[in-house]
Structure formats: structure tokens, C-alpha cells
Amino acid sequence: MSCIFCKIVAGEIPCHKVFEDENLLAFLDIHPCNPGHTLVIPKQHFENLLETPAVVVLQLMNGVHTLAPRVVAAVGAHGFNLGVNTGPASGQVIMHTHAHIIPRFEHDGLVHWPTKEMTSDELHQITLKICKGI
């Protein structure tokens, strides 16, 4: 077993656990963006969100829904970002499905994603491609 998250689930590597049930484990990120940065993972190994069965994704989101307000309250945050990186291009480093709950504070210096200008025709073409795949 080479997955660091699987080793954490197995108890081989310690973590700062904030939640655990039969399906999920949540713990503080050891390289946080902000205080309280929490990772929520399914105990079963799936490489990324697209490889994760829908029922497990629902469990993951239910865990996030339960934990996010607790994390925000615990650190006195003004909000939070929810992130699920999928694939190396997105910044996924650990190839085990996980969600980031990142508490946000006014003027915390974290970057907000820049927006891009797109024409209505460009948006329409992307819409057609997405709908074609459904």
C-alpha cells in the first residue's frame, strides 16, 4: 500500500482526526492554506472523483456538509472554499479522492480564481459539447 491516505486510514500514519465514521475520515491538512484546512476522504481507495462511485461521492458530500460549519465555527472563519482536485492538471497531488474544506477570512491573501472573457458563441459551443455527452 503506497497511498498515504490509505496508510492514514489504516492507522499506519498519524493524523489530526476531526471526524470518522464507517465510510469517511476527516483530518487537518498538514500543509494548510489557512487554519482549519480539513481533508475529507472516503476510507476506500479511489484515485479521483471521476473514479469514485456516485454513492461514495454522496457520502463524501454529506460529510463535507456536516463538517464545514463546524470547521468554520472552530476557527472563526467568515466562509470557506470547497475543493475537489481531479487529475494532475487540477493540482491533485495525492491520488486518493478527497475534498478540501478551506476556511476563508477577510483579507487572508488567498487567491481567487481569475475569470476569463468568452463570447456567447464560445459559450454556446461548449454548451453543445457538454450536452452531447449527457
N, C-alpha and C positions, 0 to 999 in steps of 0.2 A: 504494500500500500504506500504509494508515494504522494498522495494528495494530502496537503497539510490540513485541510478542513476535515477530511476523513480521520486523520490522526487526532484531531481535537475531539471529534465525536467519540472516538474510541477511548479517550482519556489518556492517550499517549503524550499529548502536548497540553499543558495547562492553558486556561483562558479565563478571562474575567466574565463569567457567565451571568447574564441578566434574565434569561428565560430558557426553559426546556420543557418539552412535552414529548410524547411518543414519536412525533414526526419532525419536530424542529428543534434547533438550538440557536440561541442568540447570545452574542458576546460583544464586548467592546473591541473595536479595531485597534490594533497596537500601533498603527500609524494614522491617527485620526486627522481628519480635515478640521474638526472642531471638537471641543469636549463633548462627550456623549455619543460620538460617532459609533453606531452599532451595526453589526452584521447579523443578518438573519439567514440561516441556511437550512435546507432540508437535510435530515440525517442521512438519507440515502444519496449516493453519489450520482449526479447528473452533470454533464460537462458545462451546459449553459441553459438559458431559459428555453431555447428552441428544442432542446433535447429532453426537457422536463415534461412529464405527463400533466395534462390540464388539472387533474385532481390535486397534484402536488403544488402546482402554481397557486391554486386557490388556497391551499393550506398556508403557503408562504405569505400570500397577501393578507390572509386573516391574522397571521402572526404579526405582520407589519402594522395592521390596523389596531391591534391590541397594544403593541409596544410603543408606537410612535408618540402617542400622547404622554406616556409615562416618561419616555426619554426627554421630550420637550420640557415637561414639568421638572424633572430631576435636575436639569442644568439651567433652567430659567431661560430657555431659548424663545425667540419670537416667531419661529416657524421651523420648517425642516424641508430638506430635499429628499426625495426617494430616488435611488438609482439602482438600475439593474444593467450592468455592462454585459454585453453578449458578443464575444469574439475579441481577438486582439486589437482590431481597429477601434473598438469602443473603449479600450483601456482595461479590458478584463485581463487580470494577471493570474489569478487562481482559477483554474478550470474546474470549478465546482459551483453550481448555481448558487447565487447569493444576492441578497438585497442590502443596500446601504441605506440606513436612516442617518442623515447628516443634519444635526441641529444647526439652525441658522440664527444669527444675531445681527442686529443693525450694524452696519459698517464693519462686518467681520473680515472683509478683504477677500472673501472667496469670489471667484469669477462667475459671472452669469454668462450663459451661452450667448454669443452674438447671433443676431438674426441676419438673414440673407434676403435680398430683394429678388422676387421671382415674378414673372409676368403671369397674367391669368391663363395664357395658353400653356405655359410651362406647368402650372399647377394642374390644369385640365389633363395634360398628357400623363402626368404622374398618377392622377386620379384614375384614369382609364387603365393603366398598368396594374395598379393595386386591385381595382375591382375585377379585373380579368383573372387574377389569381385566387379569387374567393370562390 
